[in-house]
């Protein structure tokens, strides 16, 4: 996984949308509210590992995972912690920057994590772990697209950045519907590299979109295999 887009709507509002590119038989539970360590979380749960690739919490924080760092890596047989557990830890942390600074990421598979925190002013961050070094930075308040290094070469990523730039030119006013339409595009490039992608053994299996508008935050989850949708609100 996967493809992620971030659209700032105002100084405080945003839309973040994630396409999960995964094995179609990997079972996932629809998003719902969980309480862990006295913190309310909302996320779709991976049945195999118990973690998630995207979630939000009462800490007024969103985290979204992409597998891999800057380039494709060689997987080890095992790691001490699932990356999906790291997502939940980030959502539960009392102070985001302190947690990232102090957490020991050794023996965790490489990942890229997009984090949006609106507990005070809205800030967006990128956290990349390449198995040796942690890269943590605040993002500029501009639209952005990410593509997982485990599935897409640098040339493929550049094609997708171009498609996203074209979409931005044609959509000066951002809406959840319009960015979801972009994530459903099957006609850009080849079927293995387009936004709604398909390859043998891996394909786009779900699309999750989180929108914050004023005091309302919701997660819209679509299982594109079963053609089922569900929307959950952060209370």
Secondary structure, 3 states (H helix, E strand, C coil): CCEEEEEECCCCCEEEEEEEEECCCCCEEEEEEEEECCEEEEEEEECCCCCCCEEEECCCEEEEEEECCCCCCCCCCCCCCCHHHHHHHHHHCCCHHHHHHHCCCCCCCCEEEEEEECCCCCEEEEEEECCCCEEEEECCCCCEEEECCCCCCHHHHHHHHHHHHHHHHHCCCCCHHHHHHHHCCCCCCCCCCCCCCEECCEEEEEEEEEEEECCEEEEEEEECCCCEEEEEECC
